[in-house]
Amino acid sequence: MRYAIYFAASAEDRLMQLGNAWLGRDPFAAEDLLQPTLEGLEAERFHALTVNPRRYGFHGTLKAPFHLHHDKTEAGLVAACKEFAGLVSPFEIQGLSVNRLGKFLALTPDQSEPELSAFAATCVRQFEAFRAPLSKADLQRRRQSNLTPRQDSYLVDWGYPYVFDEFHFHMTLSNKLDDDREAELIAAEARSHFGSVTGRPRTCGSFALYLETERGTPFEVHSVFELTGDIGPVEAESRSGGVTPKETA
């Protein structure tokens, strides 16, 4: 069983509804959904090109999937999520848009978002005590991505290579797209599909705990936590001590 701390909102949020429909799965209800029809691309092909993000559920990674540390419990993790949600206030980003991220298609911020980056960094640190160390097999799998020395250090110390200064917020919309024609077609369709929620300010007022009941099964939403605190993410990161001894070791 693995858990993940994800950027997500309630099942009624329009961004979540569009993202779930795009990927063809509702992680709230653990049900498959009918994907939109893309002109010029067969339904079976679109389904195949979204299989990986569909399994993880529509989200933006804050704390990557992890097994619970042997001396921690799910109840303790949920309690920590509630406590954290009561500390941090909602914050605003200027907008998301559909972009290529390497070979992938994703929703990414339109500009630098310090509050979002601080929120993600604080989540990485806040929930680290609940994470079991990666297995040798997981380390080997991750290292197939040609990580830089810094990314490899983050992988060993924090369980994920793309944290802190290596963090780039994204909500994945596809597998790797090696065919440029397909990539351009899908990107154009995605921009139309997400048009009502992109290119405009968004208040980020929640995060979610996702659950993978068995390795390889689809992730499901365990709980959504509304931010009800009175300090912003940048201040919360500062109060948490900022860079930890683990990061400078």
Secondary structure as UniProt FT lines:
FT   STRAND          2..7
FT   TURN            11..12
FT   HELIX           14..23
FT   STRAND          25..26
FT   TURN            27..30
FT   STRAND          31..32
FT   TURN            39..40
FT   HELIX           43..48
FT   TURN            49..50
FT   HELIX           51..56
FT   STRAND          60..66
FT   TURN            70..71
FT   HELIX           74..85
FT   TURN            86..87
FT   STRAND          91..93
FT   STRAND          96..101
FT   TURN            102..103
FT   STRAND          104..109
FT   HELIX           114..126
FT   HELIX           128..130
FT   HELIX           136..142
FT   HELIX           143..145
FT   HELIX           149..158
FT   HELIX           164..166
FT   STRAND          171..172
FT   HELIX           180..193
FT   TURN            194..197
FT   STRAND          202..204
FT   STRAND          206..212
FT   TURN            215..216
FT   STRAND          220..226
FT   HELIX           233..239
FT   TURN            240..241
FT   HELIX           245..248
//
